[in-house]
Amino acid sequence: MPHEREDLDLRGLKCPLPALFARRALARARPGGTIAVLADDPMAAVDIPHMCHCEGFEVMQTERLEQGFRFILRRP
């Protein structure tokens, strides 16, 4: 059964909100579930991977976009 992916557009939010919303989405995801996060706060590049490391979530991909970042995150 394929896992669903949730898309979060967190552009316009400032630290620490992108990491907090991403953590909330990962916490409610099913095991193996992924979320795609768009964020334009420069601190998101530090905060989101750090939150994942501390909470036991996986950063599968980080992409630098013209106007921010795109993260693919996974709940183990």
C-alpha positions as CSV (number, residue, x, y, z in Angstrom):
1,M,0.0,0.0,0.0
2,P,1.6,3.3,-1.0
3,H,2.1,5.9,1.6
4,E,0.4,9.2,1.3
5,R,2.3,12.4,1.2
6,E,1.2,15.7,2.7
7,D,2.2,19.0,1.2
8,L,2.8,22.0,3.5
9,D,3.3,25.4,2.0
10,L,4.9,27.3,4.9
11,R,6.2,30.3,2.9
12,G,5.7,33.6,4.7
13,L,6.1,32.0,8.1
14,K,9.1,32.9,10.3
15,C,11.3,30.9,12.6
16,P,10.3,28.8,14.5
17,L,6.9,28.2,12.9
18,P,8.0,26.2,9.8
19,A,9.8,23.6,12.0
20,L,6.9,23.5,14.5
21,F,4.3,23.0,11.7
22,A,6.5,20.3,10.1
23,R,6.9,18.5,13.4
24,R,3.1,18.5,14.0
25,A,2.5,17.1,10.5
26,L,5.1,14.4,10.9
27,A,3.7,13.5,14.4
28,R,0.3,12.8,12.9
29,A,1.6,11.0,9.8
30,R,1.5,7.2,9.6
31,P,4.8,5.4,10.0
32,G,6.6,5.6,6.7
33,G,4.6,8.7,5.7
34,T,6.3,11.7,4.1
35,I,5.6,15.4,4.0
36,A,6.9,17.9,1.4
37,V,7.5,21.3,3.0
38,L,8.0,24.6,1.2
39,A,9.5,27.4,3.3
40,D,11.2,30.7,2.5
41,D,12.5,31.7,5.9
42,P,16.4,31.3,5.6
43,M,16.5,29.8,9.1
44,A,14.3,26.9,7.9
45,A,17.4,25.4,6.3
46,V,18.8,25.0,9.8
47,D,15.7,24.6,11.9
48,I,13.8,21.9,10.0
49,P,16.8,19.4,9.7
50,H,17.7,20.1,13.3
51,M,14.1,19.4,14.5
52,C,14.1,16.1,12.4
53,H,17.4,15.0,14.0
54,C,16.1,15.8,17.5
55,E,12.7,14.2,17.0
56,G,13.9,11.1,15.1
57,F,12.4,12.0,11.7
58,E,14.3,11.6,8.4
59,V,15.3,14.3,6.0
60,M,15.0,12.5,2.7
61,Q,15.7,15.5,0.4
62,T,16.6,19.2,0.7
63,E,16.3,21.4,-2.3
64,R,17.3,25.1,-2.6
65,L,14.8,26.9,-4.7
66,E,14.9,30.4,-6.2
67,Q,12.7,31.7,-3.4
68,G,13.4,29.3,-0.5
69,F,13.6,25.6,0.2
70,R,11.8,22.4,-0.4
71,F,12.2,19.5,2.1
72,I,10.9,15.9,1.8
73,L,10.6,14.6,5.4
74,R,9.7,11.1,6.5
75,R,8.3,9.6,9.7
76,P,10.1,6.2,10.3
